[in-house]
Each structure stands twice: as structure tokens, then as C-alpha cells.
Amino acid sequence: MQDYRQALVDLEFGMFDPAARWAGAEHAARLRSERAAEFAERLQELVAEYFGPDSVDWSSPVKYGFRWVLTPVDLPPGGAPAE
């Protein structure tokens, strides 16, 4: 996590290529397990497309990192609710 914090500071001070991009967000929604699984699968496909070994551009001056977590955030005490 510290690497990401440091990268934001470095970006703010112009230490990366002027075209460097930063994006971050937090979202939450009530989804059925099937929809959450579909989302995770689609996200993994995007990550593989953009960050996979065949996508590496060694001439790029900027290396981007990507971190994500998909997890229930409001489970009741004692376990998951029935769907």
C-alpha cells in the first residue's frame, strides 16, 4: 500500500511523464452472488487484457499498478444472509 501512496505524491510533484494517469474509486452495491461472480470474471479479463504479459510495452516511461478487492462489506454477525 505504501508504494501506491508514494506514487500519488510523486505524481503530484510531476515526477512521472506528463501523460501519466491516476484513477481510484470505491463503490458498493447490493448484488446477488452470481452478479458478483460475473463482475469478478469480467474484471479479471480486463486485467489480463491490459496488464498481461502480452500487453507489456517496455518503451513506456511509466509502469502502472492495479489493485482491487471484491468482498462483502456488511455481512451480519454469524455469516452470510440467505439469497
C-alpha positions as CSV (number, residue, x, y, z in Angstrom):
1,M,0.0,0.0,0.0
2,Q,2.9,2.4,0.7
3,D,4.0,2.1,-2.9
4,Y,0.6,3.4,-4.0
5,R,0.7,6.3,-1.6
6,Q,4.2,7.3,-2.6
7,A,3.2,7.1,-6.3
8,L,0.4,9.6,-5.7
9,V,2.8,12.0,-4.0
10,D,5.3,11.5,-6.9
11,L,2.6,12.1,-9.5
12,E,1.5,15.3,-7.7
13,F,5.1,16.6,-7.8
14,G,5.4,15.9,-11.5
15,M,7.9,13.1,-11.2
16,F,6.2,11.0,-13.9
17,D,5.7,11.5,-17.6
18,P,3.1,14.4,-18.1
19,A,0.7,11.8,-19.7
20,A,0.7,9.6,-16.5
21,R,-2.8,8.8,-15.3
22,W,-4.3,8.1,-11.9
23,A,-7.7,6.6,-11.2
24,G,-9.2,5.4,-8.0
25,A,-12.6,4.9,-6.6
26,E,-14.6,3.0,-4.1
27,H,-18.0,1.5,-4.9
28,A,-20.5,-0.6,-3.1
29,A,-23.8,-2.1,-4.3
30,R,-26.1,-4.9,-3.3
31,L,-25.6,-7.7,-5.8
32,R,-26.6,-11.4,-5.9
33,S,-23.6,-13.8,-5.7
34,E,-24.0,-14.7,-9.4
35,R,-23.7,-11.0,-10.4
36,A,-20.6,-10.5,-8.1
37,A,-19.0,-13.6,-9.7
38,E,-19.8,-12.2,-13.2
39,F,-18.2,-8.9,-12.3
40,A,-15.1,-10.5,-10.9
41,E,-14.7,-12.6,-14.0
42,R,-15.1,-9.6,-16.3
43,L,-12.7,-7.6,-14.2
44,Q,-10.1,-10.4,-14.4
45,E,-10.5,-10.4,-18.2
46,L,-9.8,-6.7,-18.3
47,V,-6.8,-7.0,-16.1
48,A,-5.4,-9.8,-18.2
49,E,-6.0,-7.7,-21.4
50,Y,-4.3,-4.6,-20.1
51,F,-1.7,-6.0,-17.6
52,G,-0.9,-9.4,-19.1
53,P,2.5,-10.4,-20.4
54,D,1.5,-9.8,-24.0
55,S,0.4,-6.2,-23.2
56,V,3.8,-5.0,-21.8
57,D,5.2,-2.0,-23.6
58,W,8.8,-1.8,-22.5
59,S,9.2,1.6,-24.1
60,S,6.7,3.2,-21.8
61,P,8.3,5.6,-19.3
62,V,5.6,4.8,-16.7
63,K,4.8,1.5,-15.0
64,Y,1.2,1.3,-13.7
65,G,0.0,-0.8,-10.8
66,F,-3.5,-2.0,-10.3
67,R,-5.0,-3.4,-7.1
68,W,-8.6,-4.4,-6.5
69,V,-10.7,-6.3,-3.9
70,L,-14.2,-7.6,-4.2
71,T,-15.6,-8.6,-0.9
72,P,-18.9,-8.4,1.0
73,V,-18.9,-5.3,3.3
74,D,-21.9,-5.7,5.5
75,L,-22.4,-9.3,6.5
76,P,-24.5,-9.8,9.6
77,P,-22.9,-11.4,12.7
78,G,-22.8,-15.2,12.2
79,G,-22.5,-15.4,8.5
80,A,-24.0,-14.7,5.1
81,P,-27.7,-14.0,4.6
82,A,-29.7,-16.4,2.5
83,E,-30.3,-15.4,-1.0
